[in-house]
């Protein structure tokens, strides 16, 4: 819905600005979080945390994609910072937006609600009730909107498009998920984020409630995804970005506080310089490690790896006739968004219905095309090849886009097997 607002205001290209702008908010709020938690060395701790979250491999991997992971993390960090600053209404509004973007993180809202109740200074009961009301009523419109959307789309306010919660969550995968996510975290960030666990012992006592609030948000985020459907790719570390941002903030605060104690014995200009030099050295070393990890995981090549979706959509829009219907799976979103054409997802089509579907479309004047990426072709043939000659994809495509996406005209098969030539046009719409 946030992307929809951007498109309404700035056109289709504005969609691709939302995630980078959310990343700016994420870096800024991470700076503010660390600064608030380290009063004596706030700017230094904030700068360290900001640099490290900006260099985080999952952040760099997701920032160029119109997905909601960066936005989710930025909004929860905004909730955290607003609550530290006792801005109850702003925090409630950010919490509501965060739940609108990703409702399954509701336990984080519960942790935030507890902090609203116990945050220092604790005033009279009447004033505690007032702060809870300000936080709750600011979040309420977005919460109601989520429930209304779920009911309108899926027939139940508590239903989602991801399936039944009982099929998505369970305690059984928790140990393997915890091991997997921890391994990915260490591989991409070193063990530095785990220094966050030392924060309660490193900061002043007047910040303990805030520290435990951060640890509560981290724990809630991890718990949700430890019991979630397992995945086997490091990029799903993106789910933990709200926790990672908080861990880097806490770890930066703990590191600065510990370094301050190391240099406390020498209260002169050299000691102050040593503290800053050591902080910069640690920050640059960690940042270099993270940037290398991001590069090894192709974070900086995603523009070239992912542009095929837009390229394919442009070809669909400009080369296929009006009223065309495209059978696609991996590129189905590109067909609809960039191409403006109707799409039929072949993965959901009964294996016996390929020919019947094509005939049905032909009878209604809707010319059908088959769009598959090169790696999808074996799956397409396996699904339909035994029941349909068209399903064998044994003729040249009409278009090949970016050497990856191939668009087949089913009518070309008969011509090709009669010995007629079928020409393939190779296209790179976004090639510079």
Secondary structure, DSSP 8 states (H G I E B T S, - for coil): -HHHHHHHHH-GGGHHHHHHHHHHHHHHHHHHHHHHH-STTHHHHHHHHHHHHHT-HHHHHHTTS--SHHHHHHHHHHHHHHHHTT-HHHHHHHHHHHHHH-GGGHHHHHHHHHHHHH-SS---HHHHHHHHHHHHHHHHHHHHHHHHHHHHHHSSTT--TT--HHHHB-STTHHHHHHHHHHHHHHHHTTGGGGGGGHHHHS-GGGHHHHHHHHHHHHHHHHHHHTB----SGGGGGGGHHHHHHHHHHHHHHHHHHHHHHTTT--SHHHHHHHHHHHHHHHHHHHHHHHHHHHHTTGGGHHHHHHHHHHHHHHHHHHS-TT-EEEESTTHHHHHHTT--EEEEGGGS-GGGHHHHHHHHHHTT--EEEEEEGGGHHHHHHHHTTT-SGGG--S--SEEETTTEEEEETTHHHHHHTT-----EEE-TT--
